[in-house]
Amino acid sequence: MEQLKHECGVAMIRLLKPIVYYEKKYGTRHYGLNKLYLMMEKQHNRGQEGAGIASVHLDAIPGKEYMFREKAQGKDAITDIFSHIGDDFAGELLMGHLRYSTTGKSGLTFVHPFLRRNNWRAKNLCLCGNFNMTNIDEVFQQLTRQGQYPRIFSDSYIMLELMGHRLDREVERNYVRAKEQGLQDNAITDFIDAHVEMTNVLKTTMPHFDGGYVVCGLTGSGEFFSMRDPWGIRPAFYYQDDEIVALASERPVLQTTFDLQVNDIHELPAGHALTVNRNGNVNISAVIAPSSKKKSSCSFERIYFSRGNDNDIYLERKRLGEQLVPAVTNAIDNDIANTVFSFIPNTAEVAYYGLLQGFMKRGHDVRFEKIAWKDIKLRTFITDGQAERNDLAAHVYDITYGVVHPYEDNLVIIDDSIVRGTTLKESIITILNRLHPKKIVFVSSAPQIRYPDFYGIDMAKLEEFIAFRACIALIQEQNMQPLLYDIYYQCQQELQKPATEQSLPVKKIYQPFSVEQINRKMADMLRPEGVDTPIEFVFQSIEGLHKACPNHQGDWYFTGNYPTPGGIRLCNQSFIEFVESSFMK
């Protein structure tokens, strides 16, 4: 019911034939560009803050530009870019990016792709990605120790410089080899361009980073690559035939763009890189051994972020809904006949179908209605004060009148996740209360979100989460503040250790309370003034999540089981900052 900032999205195409081949077969030299545009639009759910594309021509002659880039800001960035680019961008290597910032940094400077220029063709490097690194301060120090002087402190820029440095060394090594073979002039350039091994560059670059990532890039000499983190946190899928290689953040994007079946598309394995060299040779190789890492693919991709038209995600979301039937039945005291079921927002629709089908499988007739309708964005309207803003916020949704019998029917509303609770308190509960239901039950297809994400989702502070705030409220009510200080000092002690040796004392704040206790406190805290209708929360269990999404065990936002040392370290730091700002002023 409240919009989380999605992750970024990537799209890549490598044309394996000369441009004239596609011009003859498909009637346009913009075949690749057209496909890139479609891939980006089909992933627009992943980024509305900005977009960028890059292109490389393989047959450019000296004195002519061969590497192009264009960026734009805003929700219409894709249209802005493709509406004014021309033949210059119709290269064999194409890369697109959709941005959603999770670090608070905005502006065209921070829109991908990032470009590192050089007069040597093979040293030109263009990068984009769906990533957030947790140890960027350590990598920054490494750069300065080896003599570099970074101008910007950001994971994107520092990755560009570290990888660029390694690429420089790869090029220089090949230059020495070319000279040793007695090559001269253009033959040296051809030798260098033909022998750049991006796998070598990635193997000496990416092990330094801790985080979730899919990093994509192009070089001026024609190297095309994408690499996935060794924990498999961020998603990447690819397709290959004799005409193209294409990669995207979501599988249905490739299916729709190239008219493919599910089995035609492959998931890029964790810790692996997809590379295509200048000559069009395609390779999938291990860069960081995934066998030493526990695969922790992001479960939030399945619950919320990715579009629900993926075959597997659709079925998983239905299972998430169906598994909630016993808990919902208990919440409405088994009074199914006098209960109306609905959902908010649209991303919860598939889980809603699963919930309804779960009741039907058990032989129940259920009443389902479209209760809430998203209205215009009234929050953008200029008002004089907080009271007026709250009043407008309470009208962001409208409701269907007449289908809920006042004071007789329960109202069950399913959502995919409940994170901060702000929209519930400011808008949803007040609006639904106008129907005067006997009871309102809010159902989340995800478990309680208790911990921050540091791998690319806009959930970075503990105090943002209603589950965390409810737990703190219970601690204060029961005069258990010493527990907070004990955990605070334990977190400080953990931060004195190397990141790989740290544990997470923060988990202890939840141990004294059951899920139901926290649910009840959440209901109390989110109840708007003047609303007397009974309110109850039902959340997915951790076991239910794992059962519904067995191949995506990345559940750190629910359990605190961070897959990387950097995630643990940042969560300890986040708790320290919370205690100091809230209890030590």
Backbone hydrogen bonds, N-H to C=O, Kabsch-Sander energy under -0.5 kcal/mol:
donor,donor_aa,acceptor,acceptor_aa,energy
9,G,98,L,-1.9
11,A,96,G,-2.1
12,M,247,L,-2.6
13,I,94,L,-2.5
14,R,245,V,-3.0
15,L,13,I,-0.5
15,L,92,E,-3.0
16,L,14,R,-0.5
16,L,243,E,-3.1
17,K,243,E,-0.6
21,Y,18,P,-1.4
22,Y,18,P,-0.9
23,E,19,I,-2.0
24,K,20,V,-2.1
25,K,21,Y,-2.4
26,Y,22,Y,-2.9
27,G,23,E,-0.8
28,T,22,Y,-0.8
31,Y,28,T,-0.8
34,N,30,H,-3.0
35,K,31,Y,-2.0
36,L,32,G,-2.4
37,Y,33,L,-2.5
38,L,34,N,-2.0
39,M,35,K,-2.4
40,M,36,L,-2.2
41,E,37,Y,-2.5
42,K,38,L,-2.3
43,Q,40,M,-1.1
44,H,41,E,-1.5
46,R,43,Q,-2.5
47,G,44,H,-1.2
49,E,99,R,-1.9
50,G,99,R,-0.8
51,A,72,A,-2.3
52,G,97,H,-2.0
53,I,70,E,-2.6
54,A,95,M,-2.4
55,S,68,F,-2.4
56,V,93,L,-1.9
57,H,66,Y,-2.6
64,K,61,I,-2.0
68,F,55,S,-2.9
70,E,53,I,-2.2
72,A,51,A,-2.4
74,G,49,E,-2.2
77,A,74,G,-1.7
80,D,76,D,-2.5
81,I,77,A,-2.4
82,F,78,I,-2.4
83,S,79,T,-1.6
84,H,80,D,-0.5
84,H,81,I,-1.2
85,I,81,I,-1.0
89,F,86,G,-1.6
90,A,87,D,-1.9
91,G,89,F,-2.1
92,E,56,V,-1.1
93,L,56,V,-1.8
94,L,13,I,-2.7
94,L,92,E,-0.5
95,M,54,A,-2.2
96,G,11,A,-3.5
97,H,52,G,-2.4
98,L,9,G,-2.5
99,R,50,G,-2.8
110,F,107,G,-1.5
111,V,108,L,-1.3
114,F,127,L,-3.0
116,R,125,L,-3.1
117,R,115,L,-0.6
121,R,119,N,-0.5
123,K,120,W,-1.1
124,N,120,W,-0.6
124,N,121,R,-1.2
125,L,116,R,-2.1
126,C,218,L,-2.8
127,L,114,F,-2.6
128,C,216,C,-2.3
130,N,214,V,-2.0
131,F,129,G,-0.7
132,N,212,G,-1.7
134,T,210,D,-3.4
135,N,210,D,-0.7
138,E,135,N,-0.7
139,V,135,N,-1.7
140,F,136,I,-2.4
141,Q,137,D,-1.9
142,Q,138,E,-1.8
143,L,139,V,-2.2
144,T,140,F,-2.0
145,R,141,Q,-2.1
146,Q,142,Q,-1.5
147,G,144,T,-1.4
148,Q,143,L,-2.2
154,S,152,I,-1.0
158,I,154,S,-2.6
159,M,155,D,-2.2
160,L,156,S,-2.0
161,E,157,Y,-2.2
162,L,158,I,-2.6
163,M,159,M,-2.8
164,G,160,L,-2.2
165,H,161,E,-2.2
166,R,162,L,-1.8
167,L,163,M,-2.5
168,D,164,G,-2.5
169,R,165,H,-1.7
170,E,166,R,-2.0
171,V,167,L,-2.5
172,E,168,D,-2.7
173,R,169,R,-2.2
174,N,170,E,-1.7
175,Y,171,V,-2.0
176,V,172,E,-2.1
177,R,173,R,-1.9
178,A,174,N,-2.4
179,K,175,Y,-2.4
180,E,176,V,-2.3
181,Q,177,R,-1.3
182,G,179,K,-1.6
183,L,178,A,-2.2
187,A,184,Q,-1.8
188,I,185,D,-1.5
189,T,185,D,-1.1
190,D,186,N,-2.7
191,F,187,A,-2.1
192,I,188,I,-2.6
193,D,189,T,-2.8
194,A,190,D,-1.8
195,H,191,F,-1.0
195,H,192,I,-0.9
196,V,192,I,-0.6
198,M,196,V,-0.7
200,N,197,E,-0.7
201,V,197,E,-1.4
202,L,198,M,-2.8
203,K,199,T,-2.5
204,T,200,N,-1.3
205,T,202,L,-0.9
206,M,202,L,-2.2
208,H,205,T,-1.6
209,F,206,M,-2.0
211,G,209,F,-0.5
212,G,132,N,-1.2
214,V,130,N,-1.2
215,V,227,M,-2.4
216,C,128,C,-3.1
217,G,225,F,-2.6
218,L,126,C,-2.1
219,T,223,E,-1.8
220,G,121,R,-0.6
220,G,124,N,-1.7
222,G,219,T,-1.7
224,F,276,V,-2.2
225,F,217,G,-2.2
226,S,274,L,-1.9
227,M,215,V,-2.8
228,R,272,H,-2.2
229,D,213,Y,-2.4
232,G,229,D,-1.6
237,F,248,A,-2.8
238,Y,266,H,-3.0
239,Y,246,A,-2.6
241,D,244,I,-2.3
245,V,14,R,-1.6
246,A,239,Y,-2.6
247,L,12,M,-2.1
248,A,237,F,-2.5
249,S,10,V,-1.2
254,L,250,E,-0.8
254,L,251,R,-0.9
255,Q,251,R,-1.8
256,T,252,P,-2.9
257,T,253,V,-2.3
258,F,254,L,-2.2
259,D,255,Q,-0.9
260,L,255,Q,-1.6
264,D,261,Q,-1.5
265,I,262,V,-1.5
266,H,238,Y,-2.6
268,L,236,A,-2.2
271,G,228,R,-0.8
271,G,229,D,-1.0
272,H,269,P,-1.7
273,A,285,S,-2.6
274,L,226,S,-3.1
275,T,273,A,-0.6
275,T,283,N,-2.7
276,V,224,F,-2.8
277,N,281,N,-1.9
280,G,277,N,-2.4
283,N,275,T,-2.6
285,S,273,A,-2.0
285,S,283,N,-0.5
287,V,271,G,-3.0
288,I,271,G,-2.1
292,S,289,A,-1.2
293,K,290,P,-1.7
295,K,293,K,-0.6
296,S,231,W,-3.9
298,C,233,I,-1.8
299,S,554,G,-2.0
301,E,298,C,-0.5
302,R,298,C,-0.6
303,I,299,S,-1.9
304,Y,300,F,-2.7
305,F,300,F,-2.1
306,S,301,E,-1.6
310,D,307,R,-1.0
314,Y,310,D,-2.8
315,L,311,N,-1.6
316,E,312,D,-2.5
317,R,313,I,-2.7
318,K,314,Y,-1.8
319,R,315,L,-2.1
320,L,316,E,-2.3
321,G,317,R,-1.7
322,E,318,K,-2.6
323,Q,319,R,-2.4
324,L,321,G,-1.4
325,V,322,E,-1.8
328,V,324,L,-2.6
329,T,325,V,-2.8
330,N,326,P,-2.0
331,A,327,A,-1.8
332,I,328,V,-1.8
333,D,330,N,-1.4
334,N,329,T,-2.9
335,D,332,I,-1.9
336,I,334,N,-1.5
339,T,336,I,-1.3
340,V,410,N,-2.7
341,F,367,R,-2.9
342,S,412,V,-2.4
344,I,414,I,-2.0
348,A,345,P,-1.7
349,E,346,N,-1.8
352,Y,348,A,-2.0
353,Y,349,E,-2.0
354,G,350,V,-2.0
355,L,351,A,-2.3
356,L,352,Y,-2.5
357,Q,353,Y,-2.8
358,G,354,G,-2.0
359,F,355,L,-1.7
360,M,356,L,-2.3
361,K,357,Q,-2.6
362,R,358,G,-0.8
362,R,359,F,-0.5
363,G,360,M,-2.0
364,H,359,F,-2.1
366,V,364,H,-0.6
367,R,339,T,-0.8
368,F,366,V,-0.6
369,E,341,F,-2.4
371,I,369,E,-1.0
373,W,398,D,-3.2
375,D,396,V,-3.2
378,L,376,I,-2.2
380,T,377,K,-1.6
381,F,378,L,-1.9
389,R,385,G,-2.1
390,N,386,Q,-2.8
391,D,387,A,-1.9
392,L,388,E,-2.2
393,A,389,R,-2.5
394,A,390,N,-1.6
395,H,392,L,-2.1
396,V,393,A,-1.5
398,D,373,W,-2.9
400,T,371,I,-1.9
401,Y,399,I,-0.6
405,H,403,V,-0.6
407,Y,436,H,-3.9
408,E,405,H,-2.0
409,D,405,H,-2.2
410,N,338,N,-3.1
411,L,439,K,-2.9
412,V,340,V,-2.9
413,I,411,L,-0.5
413,I,441,V,-2.8
414,I,342,S,-2.0
415,D,443,V,-3.4
425,K,421,G,-2.2
426,E,422,T,-2.8
427,S,423,T,-2.0
428,I,423,T,-2.1
429,I,424,L,-2.2
431,I,427,S,-2.2
432,L,428,I,-2.9
433,N,429,I,-2.1
434,R,430,T,-0.6
434,R,431,I,-1.2
435,L,432,L,-1.8
436,H,433,N,-1.7
438,K,409,D,-3.0
439,K,409,D,-0.7
440,I,534,P,-2.6
441,V,411,L,-2.8
441,V,439,K,-0.5
442,F,440,I,-0.5
442,F,536,E,-2.7
443,V,413,I,-3.1
443,V,441,V,-0.5
444,S,538,V,-3.0
445,S,415,D,-2.3
445,S,443,V,-0.5
449,I,418,I,-0.6
450,R,448,Q,-0.7
450,R,557,Y,-2.6
451,Y,557,Y,-2.2
453,D,459,M,-4.1
458,D,5,K,-0.9
459,M,457,I,-2.7
464,E,461,K,-1.4
465,F,462,L,-1.8
466,I,419,V,-2.2
469,R,465,F,-2.4
470,A,466,I,-2.4
471,C,467,A,-1.9
472,I,468,F,-2.4
473,A,469,R,-2.1
474,L,470,A,-2.1
475,I,471,C,-2.1
476,Q,472,I,-2.2
477,E,473,A,-2.4
478,Q,474,L,-1.9
479,N,476,Q,-1.5
480,M,475,I,-3.1
483,L,480,M,-2.0
484,L,480,M,-0.6
484,L,481,Q,-0.8
485,Y,481,Q,-1.6
486,D,482,P,-2.4
487,I,483,L,-2.4
488,Y,484,L,-2.4
489,Y,485,Y,-2.4
490,Q,486,D,-2.1
491,C,487,I,-2.6
492,Q,488,Y,-1.9
493,Q,489,Y,-2.1
494,E,490,Q,-2.3
495,L,491,C,-2.1
496,Q,492,Q,-0.6
496,Q,493,Q,-1.0
497,K,494,E,-1.8
501,E,498,P,-2.0
502,Q,499,A,-1.1
507,K,504,L,-1.4
508,K,505,P,-2.2
509,I,506,V,-1.7
510,Y,507,K,-1.3
511,Q,507,K,-0.6
513,F,510,Y,-1.7
518,I,514,S,-1.9
519,N,515,V,-2.5
520,R,516,E,-2.4
521,K,517,Q,-2.0
522,M,518,I,-2.5
523,A,519,N,-2.2
524,D,520,R,-1.9
525,M,521,K,-2.4
526,L,522,M,-2.2
527,R,523,A,-0.8
531,V,528,P,-1.7
532,D,530,G,-0.6
536,E,440,I,-2.2
538,V,442,F,-2.7
540,Q,444,S,-1.1
540,Q,446,A,-1.2
545,L,541,S,-2.2
546,H,542,I,-2.3
547,K,543,E,-2.0
548,A,544,G,-2.3
549,C,545,L,-2.5
552,H,549,C,-1.7
554,G,297,S,-2.5
555,D,553,Q,-1.4
558,F,555,D,-1.8
559,T,555,D,-2.2
560,G,556,W,-2.0
562,Y,560,G,-1.8
567,G,564,T,-0.6
568,I,564,T,-1.4
569,R,565,P,-2.4
570,L,566,G,-2.3
571,C,567,G,-1.8
572,N,568,I,-2.3
573,Q,569,R,-2.1
574,S,570,L,-2.3
575,F,571,C,-2.1
576,I,572,N,-1.9
577,E,573,Q,-2.3
578,F,574,S,-2.0
579,V,575,F,-2.5
580,E,576,I,-2.4
581,S,577,E,-2.0
582,S,578,F,-2.0
583,F,579,V,-2.8
584,M,579,V,-0.7
584,M,580,E,-0.6
